[in-house]
Amino acid sequence: VAKDLALQMPEFRDSGVRVVSEGRTQYFALHGKTGHLVTAERIDRELLCESMEQCVLRCELIVEGEM
């Protein structure tokens, strides 16, 4: 994510970047040292999507401040 936003790690950490998912459980996070998008919680497809053929988890990336 840091690479895609063309931010170096010090400015990436200081820019208030965060990942927000729908609902209470936050399934994704940003690794503080690398800027990689990682899973923050175990994702149980059967629990989330039950009998649906396609399972999609949506999240938003929020960046505070100037880019």
PDB file with SEQRES, HELIX, SHEET and CRYST1 records, atoms N, CA, C and O in Angstrom:
SEQRES   1 A   67  VAL ALA LYS ASP LEU ALA LEU GLN MET PRO GLU PHE ARG          
SEQRES   2 A   67  ASP SER GLY VAL ARG VAL VAL SER GLU GLY ARG THR GLN          
SEQRES   3 A   67  TYR PHE ALA LEU HIS GLY LYS THR GLY HIS LEU VAL THR          
SEQRES   4 A   67  ALA GLU ARG ILE ASP ARG GLU LEU LEU CYS GLU SER MET          
SEQRES   5 A   67  GLU GLN CYS VAL LEU ARG CYS GLU LEU ILE VAL GLU GLY          
SEQRES   6 A   67  GLU MET                                                      
HELIX    1 AA1 MET A    9  ASP A   14  1                                   6    
HELIX    2 AA2 ARG A   45  CYS A   49  1                                   5    
SHEET    1 AA1 2 ARG A  18  SER A  21  0                                        
SHEET    2 AA1 2 CYS A  59  ILE A  62 -1                                        
SHEET    1 AA2 2 PHE A  28  LEU A  30  0                                        
SHEET    2 AA2 2 LEU A  37  THR A  39 -1                                        
CRYST1    1.000    1.000    1.000  90.00  90.00  90.00 P 1           1          
ATOM      1  N   VAL A   1       0.840  -1.186   0.000  1.00  0.00           N  
ATOM      2  CA  VAL A   1       0.000   0.000   0.000  1.00  0.00           C  
ATOM      3  C   VAL A   1       0.880   1.242   0.000  1.00  0.00           C  
ATOM      4  O   VAL A   1       0.603   2.205  -0.716  1.00  0.00           O  
ATOM      5  N   ALA A   2       1.943   1.222   0.803  1.00  0.00           N  
ATOM      6  CA  ALA A   2       2.843   2.377   0.832  1.00  0.00           C  
ATOM      7  C   ALA A   2       3.442   2.608  -0.549  1.00  0.00           C  
ATOM      8  O   ALA A   2       3.544   3.750  -0.997  1.00  0.00           O  
ATOM      9  N   LYS A   3       3.832   1.552  -1.218  1.00  0.00           N  
ATOM     10  CA  LYS A   3       4.406   1.662  -2.559  1.00  0.00           C  
ATOM     11  C   LYS A   3       3.370   2.210  -3.543  1.00  0.00           C  
ATOM     12  O   LYS A   3       3.692   3.082  -4.349  1.00  0.00           O  
ATOM     13  N   ASP A   4       2.140   1.714  -3.487  1.00  0.00           N  
ATOM     14  CA  ASP A   4       1.077   2.175  -4.388  1.00  0.00           C  
ATOM     15  C   ASP A   4       0.759   3.655  -4.180  1.00  0.00           C  
ATOM     16  O   ASP A   4       0.390   4.344  -5.130  1.00  0.00           O  
ATOM     17  N   LEU A   5       0.898   4.147  -2.956  1.00  0.00           N  
ATOM     18  CA  LEU A   5       0.634   5.557  -2.654  1.00  0.00           C  
ATOM     19  C   LEU A   5       1.874   6.420  -2.843  1.00  0.00           C  
ATOM     20  O   LEU A   5       1.826   7.635  -2.650  1.00  0.00           O  
ATOM     21  N   ALA A   6       2.994   5.785  -3.224  1.00  0.00           N  
ATOM     22  CA  ALA A   6       4.275   6.487  -3.422  1.00  0.00           C  
ATOM     23  C   ALA A   6       4.718   7.220  -2.155  1.00  0.00           C  
ATOM     24  O   ALA A   6       5.199   8.352  -2.216  1.00  0.00           O  
ATOM     25  N   LEU A   7       4.548   6.561  -1.010  1.00  0.00           N  
ATOM     26  CA  LEU A   7       4.968   7.125   0.265  1.00  0.00           C  
ATOM     27  C   LEU A   7       6.123   6.305   0.823  1.00  0.00           C  
ATOM     28  O   LEU A   7       6.120   5.078   0.723  1.00  0.00           O  
ATOM     29  N   GLN A   8       7.107   6.975   1.407  1.00  0.00           N  
ATOM     30  CA  GLN A   8       8.183   6.300   2.124  1.00  0.00           C  
ATOM     31  C   GLN A   8       7.648   5.924   3.507  1.00  0.00           C  
ATOM     32  O   GLN A   8       6.693   6.532   3.992  1.00  0.00           O  
ATOM     33  N   MET A   9       8.259   4.929   4.137  1.00  0.00           N  
ATOM     34  CA  MET A   9       7.722   4.414   5.394  1.00  0.00           C  
ATOM     35  C   MET A   9       7.584   5.471   6.497  1.00  0.00           C  
ATOM     36  O   MET A   9       6.547   5.477   7.159  1.00  0.00           O  
ATOM     37  N   PRO A  10       8.548   6.361   6.743  1.00  0.00           N  
ATOM     38  CA  PRO A  10       8.315   7.354   7.812  1.00  0.00           C  
ATOM     39  C   PRO A  10       7.078   8.219   7.555  1.00  0.00           C  
ATOM     40  O   PRO A  10       6.283   8.447   8.466  1.00  0.00           O  
ATOM     41  N   GLU A  11       6.913   8.698   6.328  1.00  0.00           N  
ATOM     42  CA  GLU A  11       5.741   9.535   6.047  1.00  0.00           C  
ATOM     43  C   GLU A  11       4.469   8.701   5.979  1.00  0.00           C  
ATOM     44  O   GLU A  11       3.384   9.213   6.255  1.00  0.00           O  
ATOM     45  N   PHE A  12       4.583   7.417   5.613  1.00  0.00           N  
ATOM     46  CA  PHE A  12       3.434   6.507   5.591  1.00  0.00           C  
ATOM     47  C   PHE A  12       2.891   6.322   7.000  1.00  0.00           C  
ATOM     48  O   PHE A  12       1.681   6.391   7.215  1.00  0.00           O  
ATOM     49  N   ARG A  13       3.768   6.090   7.950  1.00  0.00           N  
ATOM     50  CA  ARG A  13       3.353   5.889   9.347  1.00  0.00           C  
ATOM     51  C   ARG A  13       2.755   7.165   9.933  1.00  0.00           C  
ATOM     52  O   ARG A  13       1.818   7.103  10.730  1.00  0.00           O  
ATOM     53  N   ASP A  14       3.288   8.314   9.544  1.00  0.00           N  
ATOM     54  CA  ASP A  14       2.855   9.589  10.117  1.00  0.00           C  
ATOM     55  C   ASP A  14       1.631  10.185   9.430  1.00  0.00           C  
ATOM     56  O   ASP A  14       1.087  11.179   9.910  1.00  0.00           O  
ATOM     57  N   SER A  15       1.185   9.599   8.312  1.00  0.00           N  
ATOM     58  CA  SER A  15       0.088  10.206   7.547  1.00  0.00           C  
ATOM     59  C   SER A  15      -1.296   9.766   7.999  1.00  0.00           C  
ATOM     60  O   SER A  15      -2.287  10.194   7.408  1.00  0.00           O  
ATOM     61  N   GLY A  16      -1.402   8.932   9.019  1.00  0.00           N  
ATOM     62  CA  GLY A  16      -2.702   8.520   9.521  1.00  0.00           C  
ATOM     63  C   GLY A  16      -3.434   7.591   8.567  1.00  0.00           C  
ATOM     64  O   GLY A  16      -4.655   7.673   8.436  1.00  0.00           O  
ATOM     65  N   VAL A  17      -2.696   6.703   7.895  1.00  0.00           N  
ATOM     66  CA  VAL A  17      -3.304   5.749   6.972  1.00  0.00           C  
ATOM     67  C   VAL A  17      -3.891   4.597   7.775  1.00  0.00           C  
ATOM     68  O   VAL A  17      -3.237   4.051   8.664  1.00  0.00           O  
ATOM     69  N   ARG A  18      -5.134   4.229   7.453  1.00  0.00           N  
ATOM     70  CA  ARG A  18      -5.753   3.085   8.136  1.00  0.00           C  
ATOM     71  C   ARG A  18      -6.723   2.388   7.201  1.00  0.00           C  
ATOM     72  O   ARG A  18      -7.192   2.965   6.220  1.00  0.00           O  
ATOM     73  N   VAL A  19      -7.014   1.139   7.521  1.00  0.00           N  
ATOM     74  CA  VAL A  19      -7.942   0.320   6.751  1.00  0.00           C  
ATOM     75  C   VAL A  19      -9.200   0.144   7.583  1.00  0.00           C  
ATOM     76  O   VAL A  19      -9.131  -0.184   8.767  1.00  0.00           O  
ATOM     77  N   VAL A  20     -10.353   0.364   6.957  1.00  0.00           N  
ATOM     78  CA  VAL A  20     -11.632   0.238   7.654  1.00  0.00           C  
ATOM     79  C   VAL A  20     -12.507  -0.751   6.897  1.00  0.00           C  
ATOM     80  O   VAL A  20     -12.698  -0.628   5.687  1.00  0.00           O  
ATOM     81  N   SER A  21     -13.039  -1.740   7.624  1.00  0.00           N  
ATOM     82  CA  SER A  21     -13.944  -2.726   7.043  1.00  0.00           C  
ATOM     83  C   SER A  21     -15.360  -2.474   7.534  1.00  0.00           C  
ATOM     84  O   SER A  21     -15.564  -1.831   8.564  1.00  0.00           O  
ATOM     85  N   GLU A  22     -16.332  -2.982   6.793  1.00  0.00           N  
ATOM     86  CA  GLU A  22     -17.728  -2.881   7.229  1.00  0.00           C  
ATOM     87  C   GLU A  22     -17.922  -3.786   8.442  1.00  0.00           C  
ATOM     88  O   GLU A  22     -17.284  -4.833   8.547  1.00  0.00           O  
ATOM     89  N   GLY A  23     -18.788  -3.391   9.343  1.00  0.00           N  
ATOM     90  CA  GLY A  23     -19.088  -4.214  10.501  1.00  0.00           C  
ATOM     91  C   GLY A  23     -18.098  -4.011  11.632  1.00  0.00           C  
ATOM     92  O   GLY A  23     -17.227  -3.143  11.568  1.00  0.00           O  
ATOM     93  N   ARG A  24     -18.242  -4.824  12.667  1.00  0.00           N  
ATOM     94  CA  ARG A  24     -17.411  -4.690  13.863  1.00  0.00           C  
ATOM     95  C   ARG A  24     -16.010  -5.258  13.684  1.00  0.00           C  
ATOM     96  O   ARG A  24     -15.036  -4.677  14.161  1.00  0.00           O  
ATOM     97  N   THR A  25     -15.910  -6.367  13.015  1.00  0.00           N  
ATOM     98  CA  THR A  25     -14.624  -7.036  12.879  1.00  0.00           C  
ATOM     99  C   THR A  25     -13.800  -6.387  11.777  1.00  0.00           C  
ATOM    100  O   THR A  25     -14.264  -6.231  10.648  1.00  0.00           O  
ATOM    101  N   GLN A  26     -12.594  -6.018  12.112  1.00  0.00           N  
ATOM    102  CA  GLN A  26     -11.655  -5.453  11.143  1.00  0.00           C  
ATOM    103  C   GLN A  26     -10.755  -6.588  10.665  1.00  0.00           C  
ATOM    104  O   GLN A  26      -9.860  -7.028  11.385  1.00  0.00           O  
ATOM    105  N   TYR A  27     -11.003  -7.055   9.440  1.00  0.00           N  
ATOM    106  CA  TYR A  27     -10.281  -8.205   8.918  1.00  0.00           C  
ATOM    107  C   TYR A  27      -8.921  -7.856   8.332  1.00  0.00           C  
ATOM    108  O   TYR A  27      -8.086  -8.742   8.151  1.00  0.00           O  
ATOM    109  N   PHE A  28      -8.685  -6.597   8.036  1.00  0.00           N  
ATOM    110  CA  PHE A  28      -7.439  -6.194   7.397  1.00  0.00           C  
ATOM    111  C   PHE A  28      -6.761  -5.098   8.192  1.00  0.00           C  
ATOM    112  O   PHE A  28      -7.410  -4.324   8.896  1.00  0.00           O  
ATOM    113  N   ALA A  29      -5.433  -5.044   8.067  1.00  0.00           N  
ATOM    114  CA  ALA A  29      -4.641  -4.016   8.730  1.00  0.00           C  
ATOM    115  C   ALA A  29      -3.433  -3.708   7.855  1.00  0.00           C  
ATOM    116  O   ALA A  29      -3.158  -4.410   6.882  1.00  0.00           O  
ATOM    117  N   LEU A  30      -2.729  -2.662   8.213  1.00  0.00           N  
ATOM    118  CA  LEU A  30      -1.488  -2.311   7.524  1.00  0.00           C  
ATOM    119  C   LEU A  30      -0.321  -2.658   8.430  1.00  0.00           C  
ATOM    120  O   LEU A  30      -0.294  -2.268   9.598  1.00  0.00           O  
ATOM    121  N   HIS A  31       0.642  -3.388   7.892  1.00  0.00           N  
ATOM    122  CA  HIS A  31       1.840  -3.752   8.646  1.00  0.00           C  
ATOM    123  C   HIS A  31       2.658  -2.475   8.853  1.00  0.00           C  
ATOM    124  O   HIS A  31       2.997  -1.796   7.883  1.00  0.00           O  
ATOM    125  N   GLY A  32       2.975  -2.147  10.096  1.00  0.00           N  
ATOM    126  CA  GLY A  32       3.630  -0.891  10.418  1.00  0.00           C  
ATOM    127  C   GLY A  32       5.026  -0.724   9.855  1.00  0.00           C  
ATOM    128  O   GLY A  32       5.438   0.398   9.559  1.00  0.00           O  
ATOM    129  N   LYS A  33       5.770  -1.821   9.699  1.00  0.00           N  
ATOM    130  CA  LYS A  33       7.152  -1.705   9.227  1.00  0.00           C  
ATOM    131  C   LYS A  33       7.275  -1.779   7.714  1.00  0.00           C  
ATOM    132  O   LYS A  33       8.206  -1.214   7.141  1.00  0.00           O  
ATOM    133  N   THR A  34       6.342  -2.474   7.055  1.00  0.00           N  
ATOM    134  CA  THR A  34       6.462  -2.679   5.608  1.00  0.00           C  
ATOM    135  C   THR A  34       5.428  -1.917   4.796  1.00  0.00           C  
ATOM    136  O   THR A  34       5.655  -1.639   3.618  1.00  0.00           O  
ATOM    137  N   GLY A  35       4.290  -1.572   5.404  1.00  0.00           N  
ATOM    138  CA  GLY A  35       3.214  -0.922   4.665  1.00  0.00           C  
ATOM    139  C   GLY A  35       2.376  -1.899   3.869  1.00  0.00           C  
ATOM    140  O   GLY A  35       1.553  -1.484   3.053  1.00  0.00           O  
ATOM    141  N   HIS A  36       2.571  -3.210   4.094  1.00  0.00           N  
ATOM    142  CA  HIS A  36       1.798  -4.232   3.389  1.00  0.00           C  
ATOM    143  C   HIS A  36       0.405  -4.371   4.000  1.00  0.00           C  
ATOM    144  O   HIS A  36       0.217  -4.189   5.203  1.00  0.00           O  
ATOM    145  N   LEU A  37      -0.562  -4.698   3.149  1.00  0.00           N  
ATOM    146  CA  LEU A  37      -1.913  -5.004   3.606  1.00  0.00           C  
ATOM    147  C   LEU A  37      -1.900  -6.445   4.092  1.00  0.00           C  
ATOM    148  O   LEU A  37      -1.507  -7.342   3.346  1.00  0.00           O  
ATOM    149  N   VAL A  38      -2.323  -6.684   5.331  1.00  0.00           N  
ATOM    150  CA  VAL A  38      -2.303  -8.023   5.924  1.00  0.00           C  
ATOM    151  C   VAL A  38      -3.663  -8.341   6.537  1.00  0.00           C  
ATOM    152  O   VAL A  38      -4.467  -7.441   6.781  1.00  0.00           O  
ATOM    153  N   THR A  39      -3.915  -9.619   6.784  1.00  0.00           N  
ATOM    154  CA  THR A  39      -5.140 -10.002   7.484  1.00  0.00           C  
ATOM    155  C   THR A  39      -4.921  -9.790   8.979  1.00  0.00           C  
ATOM    156  O   THR A  39      -3.890 -10.175   9.530  1.00  0.00           O  
ATOM    157  N   ALA A  40      -5.893  -9.180   9.616  1.00  0.00           N  
ATOM    158  CA  ALA A  40      -5.805  -8.872  11.036  1.00  0.00           C  
ATOM    159  C   ALA A  40      -6.566  -9.893  11.879  1.00  0.00           C  
ATOM    160  O   ALA A  40      -6.294 -10.058  13.068  1.00  0.00           O  
ATOM    161  N   GLU A  41      -7.508 -10.563  11.259  1.00  0.00           N  
ATOM    162  CA  GLU A  41      -8.329 -11.563  11.940  1.00  0.00           C  
ATOM    163  C   GLU A  41      -8.466 -12.781  11.031  1.00  0.00           C  
ATOM    164  O   GLU A  41      -8.300 -12.686   9.815  1.00  0.00           O  
ATOM    165  N   ARG A  42      -8.765 -13.900  11.627  1.00  0.00           N  
ATOM    166  CA  ARG A  42      -9.031 -15.107  10.849  1.00  0.00           C  
ATOM    167  C   ARG A  42     -10.314 -14.883  10.047  1.00  0.00           C  
ATOM    168  O   ARG A  42     -11.317 -14.415  10.587  1.00  0.00           O  
ATOM    169  N   ILE A  43     -10.276 -15.219   8.754  1.00  0.00           N  
ATOM    170  CA  ILE A  43     -11.432 -15.025   7.883  1.00  0.00           C  
ATOM    171  C   ILE A  43     -12.087 -16.382   7.651  1.00  0.00           C  
ATOM    172  O   ILE A  43     -11.498 -17.259   7.019  1.00  0.00           O  
ATOM    173  N   ASP A  44     -13.292 -16.553   8.155  1.00  0.00           N  
ATOM    174  CA  ASP A  44     -14.039 -17.803   8.028  1.00  0.00           C  
ATOM    175  C   ASP A  44     -15.108 -17.615   6.954  1.00  0.00           C  
ATOM    176  O   ASP A  44     -16.158 -17.028   7.214  1.00  0.00           O  
ATOM    177  N   ARG A  45     -14.840 -18.112   5.758  1.00  0.00           N  
ATOM    178  CA  ARG A  45     -15.736 -17.928   4.624  1.00  0.00           C  
ATOM    179  C   ARG A  45     -17.128 -18.508   4.895  1.00  0.00           C  
ATOM    180  O   ARG A  45     -18.131 -17.883   4.552  1.00  0.00           O  
ATOM    181  N   GLU A  46     -17.198 -19.676   5.497  1.00  0.00           N  
ATOM    182  CA  GLU A  46     -18.495 -20.305   5.762  1.00  0.00           C  
ATOM    183  C   GLU A  46     -19.337 -19.473   6.713  1.00  0.00           C  
ATOM    184  O   GLU A  46     -20.556 -19.393   6.561  1.00  0.00           O  
ATOM    185  N   LEU A  47     -18.699 -18.860   7.682  1.00  0.00           N  
ATOM    186  CA  LEU A  47     -19.418 -18.028   8.637  1.00  0.00           C  
ATOM    187  C   LEU A  47     -19.867 -16.714   7.995  1.00  0.00           C  
ATOM    188  O   LEU A  47     -20.987 -16.263   8.233  1.00  0.00           O  
ATOM    189  N   LEU A  48     -19.015 -16.107   7.194  1.00  0.00           N  
ATOM    190  CA  LEU A  48     -19.315 -14.805   6.592  1.00  0.00           C  
ATOM    191  C   LEU A  48     -20.301 -14.888   5.438  1.00  0.00           C  
ATOM    192  O   LEU A  48     -21.205 -14.058   5.336  1.00  0.00           O  
ATOM    193  N   CYS A  49     -20.140 -15.872   4.573  1.00  0.00           N  
ATOM    194  CA  CYS A  49     -20.903 -15.889   3.324  1.00  0.00           C  
ATOM    195  C   CYS A  49     -21.876 -17.056   3.210  1.00  0.00           C  
ATOM    196  O   CYS A  49     -22.635 -17.140   2.245  1.00  0.00           O  
ATOM    197  N   GLU A  50     -21.857 -17.942   4.176  1.00  0.00           N  
ATOM    198  CA  GLU A  50     -22.733 -19.111   4.213  1.00  0.00           C  
ATOM    199  C   GLU A  50     -22.785 -19.810   2.870  1.00  0.00           C  
ATOM    200  O   GLU A  50     -21.771 -20.356   2.435  1.00  0.00           O  
ATOM    201  N   SER A  51     -23.921 -19.817   2.198  1.00  0.00           N  
ATOM    202  CA  SER A  51     -24.073 -20.606   0.972  1.00  0.00           C  
ATOM    203  C   SER A  51     -23.905 -19.775  -0.300  1.00  0.00           C  
ATOM    204  O   SER A  51     -24.225 -20.248  -1.391  1.00  0.00           O  
ATOM    205  N   MET A  52     -23.412 -18.557  -0.175  1.00  0.00           N  
ATOM    206  CA  MET A  52     -23.219 -17.708  -1.351  1.00  0.00           C  
ATOM    207  C   MET A  52     -22.044 -18.220  -2.170  1.00  0.00           C  
ATOM    208  O   MET A  52     -21.020 -18.621  -1.618  1.00  0.00           O  
ATOM    209  N   GLU A  53     -22.197 -18.206  -3.494  1.00  0.00           N  
ATOM    210  CA  GLU A  53     -21.140 -18.690  -4.372  1.00  0.00           C  
ATOM    211  C   GLU A  53     -19.931 -17.761  -4.356  1.00  0.00           C  
ATOM    212  O   GLU A  53     -18.793 -18.228  -4.330  1.00  0.00           O  
ATOM    213  N   GLN A  54     -20.166 -16.458  -4.371  1.00  0.00           N  
ATOM    214  CA  GLN A  54     -19.082 -15.483  -4.389  1.00  0.00           C  
ATOM    215  C   GLN A  54     -19.033 -14.761  -3.044  1.00  0.00           C  
ATOM    216  O   GLN A  54     -20.044 -14.247  -2.565  1.00  0.00           O  
ATOM    217  N   CYS A  55     -17.852 -14.729  -2.448  1.00  0.00           N  
ATOM    218  CA  CYS A  55     -17.681 -14.083  -1.147  1.00  0.00           C  
ATOM    219  C   CYS A  55     -16.747 -12.884  -1.317  1.00  0.00           C  
ATOM    220  O   CYS A  55     -15.606 -13.042  -1.750  1.00  0.00           O  
ATOM    221  N   VAL A  56     -17.225 -11.693  -0.979  1.00  0.00           N  
ATOM    222  CA  VAL A  56     -16.446 -10.474  -1.143  1.00  0.00           C  
ATOM    223  C   VAL A  56     -16.405  -9.730   0.185  1.00  0.00           C  
ATOM    224  O   VAL A  56     -17.441  -9.471   0.798  1.00  0.00           O  
ATOM    225  N   LEU A  57     -15.196  -9.389   0.620  1.00  0.00           N  
ATOM    226  CA  LEU A  57     -15.022  -8.540   1.797  1.00  0.00           C  
ATOM    227  C   LEU A  57     -14.539  -7.185   1.314  1.00  0.00           C  
ATOM    228  O   LEU A  57     -13.518  -7.089   0.634  1.00  0.00           O  
ATOM    229  N   ARG A  58     -15.258  -6.161   1.659  1.00  0.00           N  
ATOM    230  CA  ARG A  58     -14.890  -4.814   1.209  1.00  0.00           C  
ATOM    231  C   ARG A  58     -14.225  -4.059   2.374  1.00  0.00           C  
ATOM    232  O   ARG A  58     -14.591  -4.210   3.540  1.00  0.00           O  
ATOM    233  N   CYS A  59     -13.252  -3.259   2.005  1.00  0.00           N  
ATOM    234  CA  CYS A  59     -12.614  -2.400   2.990  1.00  0.00           C  
ATOM    235  C   CYS A  59     -12.225  -1.098   2.300  1.00  0.00           C  
ATOM    236  O   CYS A  59     -12.135  -1.030   1.074  1.00  0.00           O  
ATOM    237  N   GLU A  60     -12.000  -0.084   3.096  1.00  0.00           N  
ATOM    238  CA  GLU A  60     -11.615   1.222   2.583  1.00  0.00           C  
ATOM    239  C   GLU A  60     -10.272   1.603   3.196  1.00  0.00           C  
ATOM    240  O   GLU A  60      -9.980   1.268   4.344  1.00  0.00           O  
ATOM    241  N   LEU A  61      -9.478   2.292   2.426  1.00  0.00           N  
ATOM    242  CA  LEU A  61      -8.214   2.825   2.886  1.00  0.00           C  
ATOM    243  C   LEU A  61      -8.410   4.318   3.109  1.00  0.00           C  
ATOM    244  O   LEU A  61      -8.778   5.044   2.185  1.00  0.00           O  
ATOM    245  N   ILE A  62      -8.167   4.772   4.319  1.00  0.00           N  
ATOM    246  CA  ILE A  62      -8.347   6.182   4.659  1.00  0.00           C  
ATOM    247  C   ILE A  62      -6.958   6.788   4.900  1.00  0.00           C  
ATOM    248  O   ILE A  62      -6.164   6.265   5.682  1.00  0.00           O  
ATOM    249  N   VAL A  63      -6.690   7.889   4.217  1.00  0.00           N  
ATOM    250  CA  VAL A  63      -5.413   8.601   4.371  1.00  0.00           C  
ATOM    251  C   VAL A  63      -5.722  10.004   4.841  1.00  0.00           C  
ATOM    252  O   VAL A  63      -6.408  10.762   4.156  1.00  0.00           O  
ATOM    253  N   GLU A  64      -5.215  10.349   6.011  1.00  0.00           N  
ATOM    254  CA  GLU A  64      -5.419  11.692   6.553  1.00  0.00           C  
ATOM    255  C   GLU A  64      -4.268  12.585   6.120  1.00  0.00           C  
ATOM    256  O   GLU A  64      -3.144  12.113   5.946  1.00  0.00           O  
ATOM    257  N   GLY A  65      -4.533  13.828   5.952  1.00  0.00           N  
ATOM    258  CA  GLY A  65      -3.483  14.779   5.588  1.00  0.00           C  
ATOM    259  C   GLY A  65      -3.260  14.834   4.091  1.00  0.00           C  
ATOM    260  O   GLY A  65      -4.013  14.252   3.309  1.00  0.00           O  
ATOM    261  N   GLU A  66      -2.211  15.544   3.706  1.00  0.00           N  
ATOM    262  CA  GLU A  66      -1.906  15.743   2.294  1.00  0.00           C  
ATOM    263  C   GLU A  66      -1.108  14.573   1.754  1.00  0.00           C  
ATOM    264  O   GLU A  66      -0.368  13.901   2.472  1.00  0.00           O  
ATOM    265  N   MET A  67      -1.292  14.350   0.431  1.00  0.00           N  
ATOM    266  CA  MET A  67      -0.522  13.315  -0.257  1.00  0.00           C  
ATOM    267  C   MET A  67       0.223  13.958  -1.393  1.00  0.00           C  
ATOM    268  O   MET A  67       0.944  13.277  -2.122  1.00  0.00           O  
TER     269      MET A  67                                                      
END                                                                             
